[in-house]
Amino acid sequence: MSPESFKRFGECCVYRVTSPMESPNYTNTYFFQWAPLMNLDDVLIISGHNIGTAEVESALVLHPTVSEAAVVGYPDPIKNQGMYCFVTLKKDVIETDELKKELVRSVRETIGAHVIPDVIHFAPNLPTTRSGKIMRRILRKIVEPDIDNLGDISTLIDPTVVVELIKKCPRTKPS
């Protein structure tokens, strides 16, 4: 399979064009095989709009000061779900309220005016496994807040990140 057989489709998927089938019924017919590049199963339903978390994460990472982002939903009595964004900034970038406003503005301009992050949480690191996967399950539990049921955190590179996120999360009530 050659690299030129792969084509990019937007920010979240690639497809591979296969050669025509060797059958009289499929003459000059090409088949497409989709392969997701990001976590596509997370969709937030905010005020009736379906918003993919991968789209918002991509929009946040497009900003020159952001190195990594993760978006999770939390229960909201008015909008059904709220959007909570964990953002890791690049080195030597200072966390300011102006930067938060700029990131919200950037997401709105990139995706659309109906997509407005409710909370931007600057985090020094995100809970990642040794393979580099962000543990969104843990982030959801922190935001809901359901910190008593975090589950297994032994697979994280640095489990102390979870404690730091819980301390800084405005939705987590100290017990």
C-alpha positions as CSV (number, residue, x, y, z in Angstrom):
1,M,0.0,0.0,0.0
2,S,1.6,3.2,-1.1
3,P,1.4,6.5,0.7
4,E,-0.1,8.2,-2.3
5,S,-3.1,6.0,-2.1
6,F,-4.1,7.9,1.1
7,K,-6.0,11.3,0.8
8,R,-6.7,13.7,3.6
9,F,-10.3,14.7,4.3
10,G,-10.6,17.6,6.7
11,E,-8.8,17.5,10.0
12,C,-10.2,14.2,11.4
13,C,-10.1,11.5,8.7
14,V,-8.1,10.0,5.8
15,Y,-9.4,7.7,3.2
16,R,-7.6,5.2,1.0
17,V,-8.5,4.8,-2.6
18,T,-8.3,1.2,-3.6
19,S,-7.8,0.0,-7.1
20,P,-10.8,-1.1,-9.3
21,M,-12.1,-4.6,-8.5
22,E,-11.3,-7.3,-11.0
23,S,-14.9,-8.1,-11.8
24,P,-17.1,-7.1,-14.7
25,N,-19.7,-5.7,-12.3
26,Y,-17.2,-3.3,-10.8
27,T,-15.4,-1.9,-13.9
28,N,-13.7,1.5,-13.1
29,T,-15.2,1.5,-9.6
30,Y,-13.1,2.7,-6.8
31,F,-13.7,2.0,-3.1
32,F,-12.9,4.2,-0.2
33,Q,-11.8,3.0,3.2
34,W,-12.0,5.5,6.1
35,A,-9.5,5.7,8.9
36,P,-10.1,8.1,11.8
37,L,-7.2,10.2,12.9
38,M,-8.7,11.4,16.1
39,N,-11.3,10.4,18.8
40,L,-14.5,10.7,16.8
41,D,-16.9,9.1,19.2
42,D,-17.2,12.1,21.5
43,V,-20.0,14.4,20.4
44,L,-21.3,17.1,22.7
45,I,-25.0,18.1,22.4
46,I,-25.1,21.7,23.4
47,S,-28.4,23.6,23.0
48,G,-29.4,21.2,20.2
49,H,-26.1,21.5,18.3
50,N,-23.9,18.4,17.8
51,I,-20.3,19.4,18.3
52,G,-17.4,17.0,17.9
53,T,-14.8,17.3,20.6
54,A,-12.1,16.6,18.0
55,E,-13.1,19.7,16.0
56,V,-12.8,21.9,19.1
57,E,-9.5,20.3,20.1
58,S,-8.1,21.0,16.6
59,A,-9.3,24.6,16.7
60,L,-7.6,25.1,20.0
61,V,-4.3,23.5,18.9
62,L,-4.3,25.8,15.8
63,H,-3.6,28.7,18.1
64,P,0.1,29.4,18.3
65,T,0.3,29.3,22.1
66,V,-1.3,25.9,22.6
67,S,0.6,22.7,22.5
68,E,-2.1,20.2,23.6
69,A,-5.9,20.3,24.3
70,A,-8.6,18.0,25.4
71,V,-12.3,18.7,25.4
72,V,-15.0,17.0,27.5
73,G,-18.6,17.6,28.3
74,Y,-20.3,18.1,31.7
75,P,-24.0,18.1,32.6
76,D,-25.6,21.5,32.3
77,P,-29.3,22.0,33.3
78,I,-30.0,24.7,30.7
79,K,-27.9,23.6,27.6
80,N,-27.9,19.9,28.2
81,Q,-24.1,19.8,28.2
82,G,-21.3,22.3,28.8
83,M,-18.0,22.4,27.1
84,Y,-14.9,22.1,29.3
85,C,-11.5,22.6,27.6
86,F,-8.2,21.5,29.2
87,V,-5.4,23.4,27.5
88,T,-1.6,22.9,27.8
89,L,0.3,26.0,26.7
90,K,3.7,26.0,25.1
91,K,6.8,26.9,27.1
92,D,7.2,30.5,28.3
93,V,3.5,31.4,27.6
94,I,1.7,33.1,30.5
95,E,-1.8,32.1,31.5
96,T,-4.0,35.2,31.3
97,D,-7.7,36.0,31.1
98,E,-7.0,37.8,27.8
99,L,-5.5,34.5,26.4
100,K,-8.7,32.6,27.5
101,K,-10.8,35.2,25.6
102,E,-8.5,34.9,22.6
103,L,-8.9,31.1,22.6
104,V,-12.7,31.3,22.8
105,R,-12.6,33.8,19.9
106,S,-10.3,31.5,17.9
107,V,-12.6,28.5,18.3
108,R,-15.6,30.6,17.3
109,E,-13.9,31.9,14.2
110,T,-12.6,28.4,13.2
111,I,-15.7,26.3,13.7
112,G,-18.7,28.8,14.0
113,A,-20.4,31.3,16.3
114,H,-22.5,28.5,17.9
115,V,-19.4,26.9,19.4
116,I,-18.4,28.6,22.6
117,P,-16.2,26.9,25.2
118,D,-17.7,27.4,28.7
119,V,-14.5,26.8,30.6
120,I,-10.9,27.0,29.5
121,H,-8.7,25.3,32.1
122,F,-5.0,25.8,31.7
123,A,-3.2,22.7,32.8
124,P,0.6,22.1,33.0
125,N,0.1,18.5,31.7
126,L,-2.8,16.3,30.8
127,P,-3.2,12.7,32.1
128,T,-1.6,10.6,29.3
129,T,-0.7,6.9,29.1
130,R,2.8,5.7,28.2
131,S,1.6,5.5,24.6
132,G,0.6,9.2,24.6
133,K,-3.2,8.7,24.7
134,I,-5.1,11.4,26.7
135,M,-7.3,9.7,29.3
136,R,-10.5,11.6,28.7
137,R,-12.3,9.2,31.0
138,I,-10.4,10.7,33.9
139,L,-11.0,14.3,32.7
140,R,-14.8,13.6,32.5
141,K,-14.8,12.3,36.1
142,I,-12.9,15.4,37.3
143,V,-15.4,17.8,35.5
144,E,-18.6,16.0,36.4
145,P,-17.3,15.9,39.4
146,D,-17.1,12.2,40.3
147,I,-13.6,12.1,41.7
148,D,-14.3,9.2,44.0
149,N,-14.7,6.9,40.9
150,L,-11.6,7.8,38.8
151,G,-10.7,4.2,38.2
152,D,-7.3,2.9,37.5
153,I,-4.7,5.7,37.1
154,S,-1.6,3.4,37.4
155,T,-1.1,3.4,33.6
156,L,-0.5,7.2,33.5
157,I,2.9,8.6,32.9
158,D,2.5,11.0,35.9
159,P,-0.4,10.2,38.2
160,T,0.2,13.4,40.2
161,V,-1.2,15.4,37.2
162,V,-4.7,14.2,38.3
163,V,-4.3,15.6,41.8
164,E,-3.2,19.0,40.3
165,L,-6.2,19.1,37.9
166,I,-8.7,18.3,40.7
167,K,-7.2,21.1,42.8
168,K,-7.5,23.7,40.0
169,C,-10.9,22.6,38.7
170,P,-13.6,25.1,39.6
171,R,-16.3,22.4,39.3
172,T,-14.7,20.1,41.9
173,K,-15.9,21.0,45.4
174,P,-13.3,20.4,48.2
175,S,-14.3,17.7,50.5
